Structures are given as C-alpha cells and as structure tokens.
Amino acid sequence: MRLFYSPTSPYARKIMVLLAEAGKSDAITLEVASGNPVNVGTAPLAQNPLGKIPALEREGACALYDSRVITRYLDTHFEAGLYPEGARLWDTLTLEATADGMLDAAILMVYETRVRPEDKRYDAWVEGQWAKVDRALDALENRWMAHLHGALDMGQIAVACALAYVDFRHGVRNWREGRPALAKWEADFAARDSMKATVPPA
C-alpha cells in the first residue's frame, strides 16, 4: 500500500499515529504530495479526484480517501483495535468527527491568508471559523474528558492531532486558556511515542 500525504497534514498525522500505535509504521510506502484548492500541485488526482490528501493506494483495489475512511480501513486491516465495539464506538466516531471538524475550520483559516488575495480577505469569516474551533474546545473540556481518559481509541488520536495543529498554525489563539483539564490531557498524550514520532517539521 502507498499513502499519499504531507508531513504537515494533521489528517495524515492521524494515520501515521495509528500505524505507530499498531506497530505497522513500516508497512506503508509514503509518497509526499501537496496542493490547495486553487493549485492542485502534486495532489494525487488519479487516486482522489477531489485532489486531497491523504489518499491510500491499494494493490488491486480502488484507492481510499478521507482520513476517517483510511483510519477505519487500516484499523481493520491491521487489527489495531482503535475503533471499539459496542456503545463506545458511537462516542469514538463522534469525537473523531469533532476533531476533524476543528481541523476543517482551522485549515480554512490558513487558506484565507495563504491563498486568498489580501484585498479579498474577510476577517469576520475567519473569526467564524475560529468560533467553531472554540466551541469544540469547550465541548471537549466540559463533556468529553471521561472518554479522553479512557482506553486508547481513534477519537483520542484525532483530538490530539487536532490540538497539535491548532498549536502549529494558530498558537497565538492560546486554546489552553480556561481549559485546564484538556490542556493537561493534551500534554500527557503528546508524550506518547507515536505522537513524538509524527511531529510535523517546523
């Protein structure tokens, strides 16, 4: 299998952390790719017509794309056990969706300054995206801490990667302020070997 990814992509990082936790980091060939909505660059269009990464190329089968599809597939393929059975699965999936929604908003904020011409930027729209992140952070602090402190699952990995990306691209926002429980959890989770091995380049 071949994974098209970027070392700075938080969606790809979720996959890399899963592979590390499963002890399968060497089982996938990595292919660096990049692009954005106005310049497809080296995006793997043959594997994903949407021009997005990550995309997982499989021998003799169609490529998979969207990080949640890929993580679910690899979890099953390698029997990693990061998607629990029973009622907890729905919480895990919702937590992963929350984390990915945070990433969607945070990345759109980056695109606003990197891709859109300066005279066409819309500050209120940027703040609207941050409001989504802010509400999700509050939900994590107030409703999800028990799950985050439970057995390791993909929801936790997704949240950790999302928080790390917010630090990476929006550190000035200081998401930790007023969220001591989440800040402590993030610091502990960031110390895992899988997280340390997948820190994006500065």
SVG drawing of the C-alpha trace seen along z (x, -y; Angstrom):
<svg xmlns="http://www.w3.org/2000/svg" viewBox="-24 -45 35 53">
<polyline fill="none" stroke="black" stroke-width="0.4" points="0.0,0.0 1.1,-3.6 0.0,-6.6 0.0,-10.0 0.5,-12.5 2.1,-15.7 4.3,-15.7 2.4,-18.8 -1.1,-17.5 -3.0,-16.8 -5.3,-14.4 -2.3,-12.4 -0.8,-12.5 -3.8,-10.7 -3.0,-7.8 0.7,-7.9 -0.1,-7.8 -2.5,-4.8 0.3,-3.0 2.7,-3.7 0.3,-2.5 -0.3,0.6 3.4,1.2 3.0,1.0 4.8,-2.2 7.0,-0.3 4.1,1.5 3.1,-1.5 5.1,-3.3 4.9,-7.0 4.6,-9.4 4.8,-13.2 2.1,-15.2 0.7,-18.7 -1.8,-21.1 -4.6,-23.5 -8.0,-24.5 -6.5,-26.9 -3.3,-25.0 -3.5,-21.2 0.3,-20.9 1.3,-17.3 -2.0,-16.2 -2.8,-12.5 -5.6,-13.2 -5.5,-9.7 -6.1,-8.3 -8.5,-11.0 -10.4,-13.1 -11.1,-15.7 -7.3,-16.5 -7.0,-16.0 -4.6,-14.1 -4.3,-11.7 -5.1,-9.0 -4.3,-5.3 -3.4,-3.4 -4.1,0.3 -2.9,3.1 -5.7,4.5 -8.4,2.3 -9.6,-1.3 -7.7,-3.9 -9.3,-5.1 -9.5,-8.7 -10.8,-10.9 -8.7,-10.2 -11.6,-8.6 -12.1,-6.1 -8.4,-5.3 -8.1,-5.0 -11.1,-2.7 -9.7,-0.5 -6.2,-0.3 -7.6,0.4 -9.5,3.3 -6.6,4.4 -4.0,4.4 -6.4,5.4 -5.3,2.4 -8.5,2.2 -8.7,-1.6 -12.4,-1.5 -14.1,0.1 -17.1,2.4 -20.5,1.6 -21.9,-1.7 -18.4,-3.3 -17.9,-3.1 -20.5,-5.9 -18.8,-8.2 -15.4,-7.4 -16.8,-8.2 -18.4,-11.4 -15.2,-12.5 -13.2,-11.9 -15.7,-13.9 -15.5,-16.7 -11.7,-16.7 -11.9,-16.6 -14.4,-19.5 -11.9,-21.5 -9.3,-20.8 -11.6,-21.8 -12.2,-25.2 -8.5,-25.7 -7.3,-24.9 -9.8,-27.2 -8.4,-30.0 -4.9,-29.2 -6.2,-29.2 -7.8,-32.6 -4.3,-34.2 -2.2,-31.9 -4.5,-31.5 -6.9,-34.4 -5.6,-37.8 -5.1,-40.2 -7.7,-42.7 -10.4,-39.9 -9.8,-38.5 -12.8,-38.6 -11.9,-38.8 -15.4,-38.1 -15.4,-34.8 -12.0,-33.9 -13.4,-34.6 -16.5,-32.5 -14.2,-29.6 -12.4,-30.1 -15.7,-30.2 -16.3,-26.6 -12.9,-25.6 -13.6,-27.5 -17.0,-25.8 -15.5,-22.4 -12.7,-23.0 -15.3,-23.9 -17.2,-20.7 -14.0,-18.7 -13.3,-20.4 -16.9,-20.1 -18.3,-16.9 -15.6,-14.6 -12.9,-14.3 -14.1,-11.0 -13.9,-9.5 -10.5,-11.0 -9.1,-9.4 -10.5,-6.0 -8.9,-3.2 -6.9,-4.4 -9.1,-4.9 -9.2,-6.8 -11.2,-9.6 -8.4,-10.4 -5.8,-10.3 -7.9,-12.6 -8.3,-15.1 -4.6,-15.1 -3.7,-15.7 -6.3,-18.5 -5.0,-20.2 -1.4,-19.9 -2.4,-21.5 -4.1,-24.4 -0.9,-25.0 1.1,-24.6 -0.9,-27.1 -2.9,-29.2 -0.7,-29.2 -1.5,-32.9 -5.1,-31.9 -4.0,-30.2 -6.6,-27.5 -5.5,-26.2 -6.7,-29.3 -9.7,-28.4 -9.4,-24.7 -7.1,-23.1 -8.4,-19.6 -8.0,-19.5 -4.6,-21.1 -3.3,-18.5 -4.7,-15.7 -3.1,-17.0 0.3,-17.4 0.2,-13.8 -1.0,-12.4 1.7,-14.4 4.3,-12.5 3.3,-9.2 6.0,-7.7 3.5,-7.7 3.0,-11.4 6.6,-12.3 7.5,-10.3 5.0,-12.2 5.6,-15.8 5.5,-17.9 8.5,-19.8 8.6,-23.4"/>
</svg>
